[in-house]
Amino acid sequence: MATDDFISNLPDEVLARIISGLPAIEAIRTTILSKRLKDVWRNVFRLDFDPKGVKKLSPRKQAVPAPNQRRSTVPVIQFGSNVCHDDGDDFDDTDKREEIARVVKNIDNVLLSHERNLISCRIVHLSNSYRNGDLEKWIKYLTSEKEVQELAFLCDDYQHEFHPKSLFGLGLNLPSGIFSCRTLQSLEFTNYDIRFHRPFHHCHNLKTLKLYHCDISTETLEAIVSSCGFMEHLSVCSSTSSLKQVRIFSQTVKTVELESLDLEGIYLSTQSLGALVLHSMKFPAKSMVIHAPNLRVFTATRKPITKNPYNFTRPSKQTKIAEILEYCTHLLPVQTPVNYKANDPMEDPNLFKNLRELTIDLDLNDRREMLILCIVLQRCLSLHQLEINIKESRSEIEEATRNYSSVNNRLPYPETKLWEQRELCDCITFTLRHVSIKGFNGKDGEMEFPRHLITKCAKLERLEIWCNHDWSSEGGKATLGLLSLPRSSIDVSILLKPPPNLLVVLEDGSQP
């Protein structure tokens, strides 16, 4: 019985959009699947030149056709003795550099054979591509001829052994204003030595900048942000010791994401900042000065997200989230530098006044951290969503808290009352809708907060409790008891997400 070929009947635009999600190598391989797909790859919206994850190719020697021959020949990329014909073997990591070099050698032919403007292009290369001028040539061609909107470059030489002074000697010394393309909106660099801000001159259309594992100084980063007058999103992850401070004084930046950085201070003064994300950071919390009255999203966690060459990514080396919150709420005085000038020195110092989403790591079994959470919620007048990741702090951060936890009963600010005896926070009474608590063990200290939410939070719609893997039988029974509490909100749904061994725990009544 004949069946319709659904794929072949799709318009070229739809087919191009489908294969745009493939790496460039795989996109060109589709030419051997059917005549219908022969030239579709030439109109893809995205090109990703990264051999990672691509299967090994069979030994045939054919090459990408020259642009004037592209209609008469099936375009096949040559990678040494391997071409685009899958023989089922997995990609071999042992010759990764050779595979990258083979892909890089064909980038020019692929770009010339491609026929439409690009939304995004990502290129993985080795350091010699910078030294011989290929990087500069690709940037100029992609910005001028392809009118690319998103560019990402990764120098793979030092991806696993990052050394700040061994990348390119003189650093990423590209021509002044090379990124001042009218279409370029997003730029990403990974494993580069960025010593100059000249390439970013007059980048009035650049909105997103991401720097991963880059060697960049405080002054260079500040100058880049100033040069990009309409930048909205900035991400800096795992820089070297050259970056001592993050200083942002801008009226356009909306999102700042900092991860795995060892800093001396963070100074942000911007009316436009709407989201601040801090992951796995090490810095003196008293040197964090933020003036962002329109902040809507605040995230601060200590869980390592990416691999980092510095040992401070261990939780015991990172700044405690509770300590950050103490200074953000002005429970403890911040240390403002002499040359720091806020955009509006008379503005409300309450950073969390307009906050709508809050994600933090806290130990709900620690009295001091519970008090800090209580004060933070008092500062939040518009909070809608709260996520708390409970850290079993005593074992993981014993080194960092050996003196810290001992002062729970002699705080530098008064401990008045806690949940049940304390005046209700406005956000708990009027605005809080969704709460998620992860790493829950059902201990006495942890139970106090969800019990307060269930009985007092009048607008709560959803409470999620994610139980920890070593949940005890006592903790399980106590947590299930939350379901029987009287609820302040008639619309609330309480979702308990137990560990896999829940049935064993409840069945035999023993510790898992």
C-alpha positions in Angstrom: 0.0 0.0 0.0 1.4 3.4 -1.0 1.9 5.9 1.7 2.3 9.7 1.4 5.8 11.1 2.0 4.9 13.6 4.6 8.4 15.0 5.0 8.9 15.6 1.3 5.6 17.5 1.0 6.7 20.1 3.6 7.7 23.5 2.3 11.4 24.4 2.1 11.0 27.0 4.8 9.7 24.4 7.2 12.3 21.8 6.3 15.1 24.4 6.8 13.7 25.3 10.2 13.7 21.7 11.2 17.3 20.9 10.3 18.5 24.3 11.6 18.7 22.7 15.1 21.3 20.2 13.9 25.1 20.8 14.0 26.4 22.1 10.6 27.9 18.7 9.8 24.6 16.8 10.5 22.6 19.4 8.5 24.7 18.9 5.4 24.5 15.1 5.9 20.8 15.3 5.3 21.6 15.8 1.6 22.1 12.0 1.2 18.7 11.2 2.7 16.6 12.2 -0.3 16.7 14.4 -3.4 14.1 16.6 -1.7 16.6 17.5 1.0 19.5 18.1 -1.4 19.8 21.9 -1.0 17.7 22.5 2.0 20.7 23.0 4.3 21.8 26.0 2.3 18.8 27.9 3.8 19.1 26.9 7.5 18.8 29.7 10.0 21.6 28.5 12.3 25.0 27.0 11.7 26.9 25.3 14.6 30.4 24.3 13.7 31.1 21.9 16.6 32.2 18.3 16.0 31.2 17.3 19.6 28.7 14.5 19.5 28.9 13.9 15.8 29.4 10.3 14.8 32.5 9.2 13.0 32.3 9.3 9.2 33.2 6.7 6.6 36.4 7.0 4.6 35.4 8.7 1.3 37.2 11.7 -0.1 34.8 14.3 -1.3 34.7 18.0 -0.5 32.3 20.8 -0.2 31.7 22.1 -3.7 32.9 25.5 -4.8 30.1 28.1 -4.8 29.9 28.0 -8.6 29.5 24.2 -8.6 27.0 24.0 -5.7 24.0 23.2 -7.8 25.6 20.4 -9.8 27.2 18.5 -6.9 25.9 17.1 -3.6 27.7 19.2 -0.9 29.7 16.9 1.3 32.2 18.1 3.8 35.6 16.6 3.9 37.2 15.9 7.2 40.6 14.3 6.4 39.7 10.8 5.4 36.2 11.1 6.8 33.2 12.6 4.9 29.5 13.0 5.7 28.5 9.4 5.6 27.6 7.8 9.0 29.1 4.4 9.7 27.6 4.2 13.2 30.8 4.7 15.1 30.9 7.1 18.0 32.9 10.3 18.1 36.4 9.6 19.4 37.5 12.1 22.1 41.1 11.1 21.7 41.5 13.0 18.4 39.2 15.9 19.3 41.7 18.5 18.3 42.1 16.9 14.9 38.4 16.8 14.4 38.0 20.5 15.3 40.8 21.3 12.9 39.1 19.4 10.0 35.8 21.2 10.7 37.5 24.6 10.8 39.2 23.9 7.5 35.8 23.7 5.8 34.0 26.6 7.5 34.8 29.0 4.6 33.3 26.7 1.9 30.2 26.1 4.0 29.6 29.8 4.6 30.1 30.6 0.9 27.8 27.8 -0.1 25.1 28.9 2.3 22.5 31.2 0.7 20.5 33.1 3.3 21.1 35.4 6.2 21.7 33.7 9.6 20.0 34.1 12.9 22.9 32.5 14.8 26.3 31.0 14.2 28.6 29.1 16.6 32.2 28.2 15.9 34.5 25.9 17.9 38.1 26.4 16.9 41.7 26.2 18.1 44.0 29.1 19.0 45.8 29.0 15.6 42.5 30.2 14.0 43.0 33.5 15.8 46.7 33.8 15.0 46.3 33.2 11.3 43.4 35.7 11.0 40.5 33.2 10.5 38.6 34.5 13.5 38.6 38.1 12.3 37.7 37.0 8.8 34.7 34.9 10.0 33.4 37.8 12.2 33.6 40.3 9.3 31.9 37.9 6.8 29.2 36.9 9.2 28.3 40.4 10.3 28.5 42.0 6.9 27.4 39.3 4.4 25.2 37.1 6.6 23.8 39.9 8.9 24.0 37.4 11.8 22.1 38.2 15.0 23.8 35.8 17.4 27.5 34.9 17.4 29.3 32.4 19.7 33.0 31.5 19.7 34.7 28.8 21.7 38.5 28.3 21.7 38.9 24.6 22.6 42.6 24.6 23.3 42.2 25.3 27.0 38.7 24.0 27.7 39.9 21.5 30.3 43.2 23.1 31.4 42.4 26.8 31.5 45.5 28.9 32.0 44.9 32.7 32.0 48.2 33.8 30.4 48.7 31.1 27.8 45.9 31.8 25.3 47.1 34.2 22.7 49.9 36.2 24.3 48.6 39.7 23.3 45.0 38.8 24.0 42.0 39.1 21.7 43.2 42.1 19.8 40.6 42.5 17.1 40.0 45.7 15.1 38.1 48.6 16.8 34.4 48.4 16.3 34.4 45.0 14.6 31.2 44.1 16.5 29.3 47.3 15.6 27.1 45.5 13.2 23.5 46.8 12.9 22.1 43.3 13.2 24.3 41.7 15.9 22.4 41.4 19.1 24.1 38.6 21.0 27.8 37.7 21.5 29.4 34.9 23.4 33.0 34.1 24.1 34.4 31.0 25.8 38.1 30.6 26.8 39.5 33.9 25.6 42.0 36.5 26.9 40.0 39.7 26.5 42.4 42.6 27.3 41.0 45.3 25.1 37.6 46.9 24.8 38.2 48.4 21.4 36.4 45.7 19.4 33.2 46.7 21.2 33.3 50.4 20.3 30.0 51.7 19.0 28.2 48.4 19.6 24.9 50.2 19.9 22.8 47.2 18.9 24.5 44.6 21.1 22.0 43.5 23.8 23.5 40.3 25.2 27.1 39.6 26.2 28.2 36.2 27.6 31.8 35.6 28.8 32.7 32.1 30.0 36.2 31.2 31.3 37.6 34.4 30.0 40.6 36.4 31.3 39.3 39.9 31.6 40.1 42.8 33.9 37.7 44.9 35.9 38.5 48.0 33.8 38.0 46.2 30.5 34.6 44.8 31.5 33.4 48.1 32.7 34.6 49.8 29.5 32.8 47.2 27.4 29.5 47.7 29.2 29.9 51.5 28.7 30.6 51.0 25.0 27.5 48.9 24.5 25.0 51.6 25.2 21.9 49.3 24.8 23.2 46.2 26.5 20.4 44.4 28.4 21.9 41.0 29.4 25.4 40.3 30.9 26.7 36.9 31.9 30.2 36.4 33.4 31.3 32.9 34.4 34.5 31.6 35.9 36.9 34.5 35.1 40.5 34.7 36.3 42.0 36.8 39.1 42.3 39.7 36.7 38.6 40.4 37.4 38.7 41.8 40.9 35.4 43.6 40.9 32.2 43.8 38.9 31.1 47.4 38.5 28.0 48.2 36.4 26.6 51.7 36.2 24.1 51.5 33.3 20.5 52.5 32.6 19.9 49.7 30.1 21.2 46.5 31.7 18.2 44.3 32.7 19.8 41.0 33.7 23.2 40.3 35.3 24.3 36.7 35.9 27.6 36.0 37.8 28.9 32.5 38.3 32.0 31.0 39.9 33.8 34.2 40.4 36.3 35.1 43.1 35.9 38.9 43.6 36.7 41.7 46.0 33.4 43.4 45.5 30.2 43.8 43.5 28.9 47.3 42.8 25.7 47.7 40.7 23.7 50.9 40.3 21.1 50.7 37.6 17.4 51.6 37.5 16.8 49.1 34.7 18.1 45.9 36.5 15.3 43.4 36.7 17.1 40.1 37.4 20.2 39.4 39.4 21.6 35.8 39.5 24.6 34.7 41.7 25.8 31.2 41.4 28.8 29.7 43.4 30.3 33.1 44.2 33.2 34.0 46.6 33.4 37.6 47.7 33.1 39.6 51.0 29.3 40.1 51.3 29.9 43.5 53.0 31.4 44.7 49.7 28.2 44.0 47.7 26.5 47.3 47.1 23.4 47.3 44.9 21.0 50.1 43.9 18.3 48.4 41.8 14.9 49.7 42.8 13.2 47.8 40.0 14.7 44.4 40.7 12.1 41.6 40.0 14.1 38.4 40.2 16.9 37.5 42.6 18.7 34.2 42.6 21.6 33.2 44.9 22.8 29.6 45.2 25.9 27.8 46.1 25.5 24.8 44.0 28.4 24.5 41.4 26.8 24.8 38.0 29.9 24.5 35.7 33.3 23.0 36.0 35.8 25.5 37.3 39.6 25.3 37.7 39.5 27.1 41.1 38.8 25.2 44.3 36.6 28.0 45.7 33.7 26.4 43.7 33.5 23.9 46.6 30.6 24.9 48.8 33.0 25.3 51.8 34.9 28.1 49.9 31.9 30.1 48.6 30.1 33.0 50.3 27.1 31.9 52.4 23.8 33.0 50.9 22.5 33.9 54.4 25.4 36.3 54.7 24.6 37.9 51.4 21.0 38.4 52.5 22.1 40.0 55.8 23.8 42.8 53.8 21.2 43.0 51.1 18.5 43.7 53.7 20.9 46.1 55.6 20.8 44.0 58.7 24.5 44.6 58.6 26.1 47.7 57.1 27.7 47.4 53.7 31.1 48.8 52.9 30.6 51.4 50.2 33.8 52.5 48.3 34.7 56.2 48.4 34.3 56.6 44.6 30.9 54.8 44.4 28.1 57.0 43.2 24.5 55.6 43.1 22.3 56.8 40.3 19.9 58.1 42.9 21.4 58.4 46.4 18.0 59.2 47.9 16.3 56.1 46.6 14.6 53.5 48.9 17.4 51.2 50.2 15.0 48.2 50.2 16.4 46.1 47.4 13.5 43.6 47.6 10.6 46.0 47.6 9.4 45.1 44.1 10.8 41.6 44.0 8.5 39.0 42.4 10.7 35.8 42.3 13.2 34.7 44.9 15.5 31.6 44.8 17.9 31.1 47.6 19.9 28.4 49.5 19.2 28.4 53.2 19.4 26.0 56.2 15.9 26.0 57.7 17.2 24.1 60.7 19.5 27.0 61.6 17.8 29.6 63.8 19.9 32.5 62.4 19.1 31.6 58.8 15.4 31.2 59.7 15.4 34.7 61.2 17.1 36.1 58.1 14.4 34.5 55.9 11.8 36.1 58.0 13.3 39.5 57.7 13.8 39.1 53.9 10.1 38.2 53.5 9.2 41.4 55.5 11.2 43.4 52.9 9.4 41.7 50.0 6.1 43.6 49.3 5.2 42.0 46.0 6.7 38.5 46.1 4.8 35.9 44.0 7.2 33.0 43.8 9.7 31.6 46.4 12.1 28.7 46.0 14.3 27.5 48.9 17.0 24.9 48.5 17.7 23.5 52.0 21.4 22.7 52.4 22.5 20.2 54.9 25.0 22.8 55.9 26.7 21.2 58.9 28.6 18.6 56.9 29.1 20.5 53.7 30.2 23.9 55.0 31.6 23.1 58.4 34.8 24.9 57.5 33.0 28.1 56.6 30.6 28.0 59.5 32.7 26.8 62.4 32.5 30.2 64.0 29.5 31.5 62.1 26.9 29.1 63.6 28.1 29.5 67.1 26.8 33.1 67.2 23.1 32.1 66.7 22.3 33.2 70.2 24.2 36.5 70.1 23.2 38.0 66.8 24.5 41.5 65.8 20.8 42.5 65.4 17.9 41.8 67.7 16.0 38.4 67.3 12.5 39.5 68.2 10.0 36.8 67.2 9.8 34.1 64.7 7.0 32.7 62.6 4.0 32.0 64.8 4.7 34.9 67.2 5.7 37.4 64.5 3.6 39.9 62.7 2.5 38.6 59.3 4.5 39.7 56.3 2.6 41.5 53.6 3.8 39.1 50.9 2.4 36.1 52.9 -0.9 37.8 53.5 -1.5 39.3 50.0 0.9 38.3 47.2 2.7 34.9 47.6 1.3 32.4 45.2 3.9 29.6 44.6 6.4 28.1 47.0 8.9 25.3 46.4 11.1 23.8 49.1 13.8 21.4 48.0 16.0 19.1 50.1 13.3 18.7 52.8 14.0 16.1 55.6 11.0 16.8 57.8 13.1 17.9 60.8 11.6 20.1 63.5 13.3 23.3 62.3 12.2 22.7 58.7 8.6 22.0 59.6 8.1 25.4 61.1 8.1 27.4 57.8 5.8 25.2 55.6 3.4 24.9 58.6 3.3 28.7 58.8 2.7 29.0 55.0 -0.2 26.5 55.0 -2.0 28.2 58.0 -1.3 31.9 57.2 -0.6 32.4 53.5 -4.1 33.5 52.3 -3.3 33.7 48.5 -1.1 30.6 48.2 -2.0 28.5 45.2 0.8 25.8 45.2 3.2 24.5 47.7 5.8 22.0 46.5 8.0 20.1 49.0 10.8 18.0 47.5 12.0 15.5 50.0 15.7 14.7 50.4 17.1 11.3 49.4 17.9 10.3 53.0 14.4 11.1 54.3 13.8 9.3 57.6 10.6 7.5 58.6 10.0 10.1 61.3 10.5 12.9 58.9 8.2 11.2 56.4 5.4 11.0 59.0 5.9 14.6 60.1 5.8 15.8 56.5 2.6 13.9 55.7 1.1 15.6 58.8 1.2 18.9 56.9 -1.7 17.7 54.7 -4.0 17.6 57.7 -3.3 21.2 58.8 -6.1 23.8 58.4 -5.4 25.9 55.2 -5.7 29.6 55.0 -6.1 29.5 51.2 -9.0 27.6 49.8 -7.2 27.3 46.4 -3.9 25.9 47.7 -2.6 22.5 46.4 0.1 20.8 48.4 2.4 18.6 46.4 4.8 16.3 48.3 7.5 14.8 46.1 9.0 11.9 48.0 12.3 10.2 47.5 12.2 6.8 45.6 12.5 4.9 48.9 9.3 6.4 50.4 7.3 3.1 50.3 10.1 1.2 52.0 10.4 3.8 54.7 6.7 3.9 55.5 6.2 0.1 55.2 8.8 -1.1 57.7 9.1 2.0 59.8 12.9 2.0 59.6 15.6 4.3 58.5 16.2 4.0 54.7 
